[in-house]
Amino acid sequence: VEGAIRAVVEGTLLGGYRYRDYKTDDESQPSLETVHIVGAGENAIRDWVIIAEATNLARDWVNTPARDLSPEVFAGLIETAAIAAGASAEVWDRSRIEEEGLGGLLGVAAGSDRDPRVVTVSYKPANPTTHLALVGKGITFDSGGLSIKASNYMEEMKVDMSGAAAVVAATVAIARLGLPIQVTCITPLTDNAIGGDATRPGDVLRPVDGPTIEVLNTDAEGRLILADGLGLARRGEPDLIVDVATLTGAARVALGDQIAAVFASDSEVAGRVLAAAGQAGEEFWEMPLFKKYRKSLDSNIADIKNISGSRYGGAIVAAVFLSEYAGDGPWAHIDIAGPAIARENGGDQVKGGSGFGVRTLVELAAPVA
């Protein structure tokens, strides 16, 4: 049966995933140690094992409590994973971030006593066929800032770095697979916390490149750090930029818990993402990048404001905001606010961080036969 080997490998490694780091007595859990796939040699399963392991790596990071996954710790884990996969990593501390002028990231980080980080993972094989830039939202915990969330919405906010986890894990898989594509992966990392110097509604931030931003809602923070991430990605003049983020509750309202929203600079880019998702077995739906909504983001004192002030079309407005920083080249924005968490066990999903997006990004880089 075509695809049977992949289905068995992914079903076993993903469906059998368990996060046990904080279980004091876990011996009652059954453990499957060996699976023999009849008719499949080691080479036939290697690629699918690598991709499944990368997905589970993202799940491990997403499931880790925010107390134990500060921006500094997360940056170290990313660096270690990248080097082990044969890629390189560069970590910027606060002083370097200030030197580079990443005002969006610094504005979100201002309320936290844990310093932000930016990690760039680079993979460049000999004679790459194309250059893909990946940008991931890395909010290690999102309180909402001074525009504080209600407690029931805050309970899951350790997962607000799922975008960063997905793009890094995908880059790790691409490097391990030796795919013939250059990848630059950028992850701005910070808490969105409440502190004495936290960004206030009405403050104006200056990202590394692009329009100045009036912050009217500090809980619309993901787009602020992505503005900097996209600005950095553009410097490398990639052939395609893709950002991944748990960006808006509006995307979850529209599409539920199992479908990601895709916005793209044009239909060809959207089609590539949707085709990759179809091969990967992840559910995506194209949403309109309706540029007429840009007017709702006009600010009296800055170039743009971070929210429209309307409760309607929030996922679209957020994507339109990001388009201001993505440049004129091919770009896709993937909002994984719904599927970043698996809320029930079923199939290859296990309750908790899902690792959603990793398999699609690997397929987007180069289809794995």
Buried (B, 14 or more C-beta within 10 A) or exposed (E): EEEEBBBBBBBBBBBBBBBEEEEEEEEEEEEEEEEEEEEBEEEEBEBBBBBBBBBBBBBBBBBBEBEEBBBBBBBBBBBEBBBEBEBEBEBBBBEEBBEBBBBBBBBBBBBBEBBBBBBBBBBBBEEBEEBBBBBBBBBBBBBBBBBEBEEEEBEBBBBBBBBBBBBBBBBBBBBBBEBBBBBBBBBBBBBBBBBEEBBBBEBBBBBBBBBBBBBBBBBBBBBBBBBBBBBBBBEBEBBBBBBBBBBBBBBBEBBEBBBBBBBBBEEEBBEBBBBBBEBBBBBBBBBEBEEEBBEBBEBEEBBBBBBBEEEEBBBBBBBBBBBBBBBEBBBBBBBBBBBBBBBEEEEBBBEBBBBBBBBBBBBBBBEBE
